Amino acid sequence: MSETNQPVPADLSGTVDERIAQLASLEAGSEQLPPEWVLRQLRSTLASWATDATEVDIEVEKRTDY
């Protein structure tokens, strides 16, 4: 596999909708996204998702009648 001097896009940021729009814009470009960048975005997204899920679980537990 050969190295390219392709610039690495900035990390996705903002709300889910903003990130989706940023990704769609990047995908519309002619350059292929570097696999390392895609993996970093996936890890970031999964970490955010896990944090949100934990917060939702805590809120649900607060409201559970025992």
Contacts in CASP RR format, 6 or more apart in sequence:
PFRMAT RR
TARGET T0000
AUTHOR 0000-0000-0000
METHOD contacts of the structure
MODEL  1
MSETNQPVPADLSGTVDERIAQLASLEAGSEQLPPEWVLRQLRSTLASWA
TDATEVDIEVEKRTDY
6 31 0 8 1.000
6 34 0 8 1.000
8 34 0 8 1.000
8 36 0 8 1.000
8 37 0 8 1.000
9 26 0 8 1.000
9 33 0 8 1.000
9 37 0 8 1.000
11 40 0 8 1.000
11 41 0 8 1.000
11 44 0 8 1.000
12 19 0 8 1.000
12 22 0 8 1.000
12 23 0 8 1.000
12 41 0 8 1.000
12 44 0 8 1.000
12 45 0 8 1.000
13 19 0 8 1.000
13 22 0 8 1.000
19 45 0 8 1.000
23 41 0 8 1.000
26 33 0 8 1.000
27 33 0 8 1.000
END
